Amino acid sequence: MSDVKAPLRCVVLGCGVVGTEVVRRLLRHDADLAARAGAEIELAGIGVRSTQTPRDEVVPSELLSEDLETLVDSADIVVELIGGVEPAKSLILRALRRGASVVTANKALLAEAGPELQEAADAHGGSLLYEAAVAGAVPVVRGIRESLAGDRITKILGIVNGTTNYILDQMTTTGADFDTALADAQELGYAEADPTADIDGFDAGAKAAILASLAFHTRVYASDVPTEGIREITADDIASAKATGNIVKLLAIAESVNGAIAVRVHPALVPADHPLATVSEAYNAVFIEAEAAGTLMFYGPGAGGAPTAAAVLGDIVDVARGQVTGGRAPSDSTYAMLPIIDSGLVPNRYHMRLRVADRPGVLSEIATVVANHGVSIETVRQTPGEEGKAGLIIVTYSAPQAALDATLTDLRVLGAVEEVVSVMRVEGN
């Protein structure tokens, strides 16, 4: 009896930057991939919107097809790199319901319909893997789902969007304003012509939902994640953060709170000596706190054709091994089903910038207002202002959002306060 396994038919849906790189590596490293998987992985088709679109010469034209459903019906492994919800969702469900395995990088779809897709995989014996959906080549999905499966994660802080990290890094290191840094990011290809999903936090919100679902064994959807982007961050905000020993980052945060979980995305100050503060340019990093393992950080390139393709190929090998041995790749666990609470109920430290009258007694008036709402001041720093005015930077101890909001309401009508210039949370302490 021969031990040679029949080739596994793999189709790639979508042939953009990432899809092209996946095709390149499937063809170039076919022998290595076969040795690792235990069977040849045959590239059997490439689904595209139009076969007439000019493509990289590495893409075999004879494998191109506009009939994506027929490709799915012929495959053992389907690699979905189309993006968006439809037709990706229908094609993935079609594949899973016939017992095929699926590898996807589609964070938006997973954050909206991940449980439905996983249920289809479980019901029909296929596997659903998506390492490339969060942080590109950084193996954080596998790390949480497998390496930390026996531990209890308590908190995740993640820089999971390379575009916004690049913009904030440029503002920090060069003093550029937001518009200049965004234009630079677009010129370099880090930001889309329409950067809304990135700079308004929606991309990070989808990834936060995926990470929270994995870490806390609970179904979390993108709609459960309040998001705040970086549009309103100014060069003065960056300078103010640096003056207090902090760096501004857009963070995806998920944490355990008294038997529930809170998930959110917003800009925050992190101490300059925190590992996340050193994450520069378009890199991603996910900082994890766990009971047994302690603190861990996963770091690396979060986007781009080659890094993302590396994560996709890793998943392809994993599902191929499962098909060869008759097993399945690890599936998501949602047994805990913890309640998801309003993130505003989670106490936070805050960094407030005020413009105030420069006269005796102002600090006392402000301190009284802050104390009246149960908020304690950690530090106060005065900065020069125009004649008769001064700037104040106030960093608070932890307080609920409601207490902070009430404080700000009273400060805005206090005669000594000309303007509440900005408010940001402080994380990582």
Secondary structure, DSSP 8 states (H G I E B T S, - for coil): -------EEEEEE--SHHHHHHHHHHHHTHHHHHHHHTS-EEEEEEE-S-TTS---TTS-GGGEES-HHHHHHT-SEEEE---SSTTHHHHHHHHHHTT-EEEE--HHHHHHHHHHHHHHHHHHT--EE-GGGTTTT--HHHIIIIITTTS-EEEEEEE--HHHHHHHHHHHHH---HHHHHHHHHHTTSS-SS-HHHHTSHHHHHHHHHHHHHHHTS---GGG--B--STT--HHHHHHHHHTTEEEEEEEEEEEETTEEEEEEEEEEEETTSGGGG--TTEEEEEEEETTTEEEEEEEE-SSHHHHHHHHHHHHHHHHHHHHHT---------S---B--GGGS-BEEEEEEEEE-STTHHHHHHHHHHHTT--EEEEEEEE-STTEEEEEEEE--B-HHHHHHHHHHHHT-TTEEEEEEEEEE---
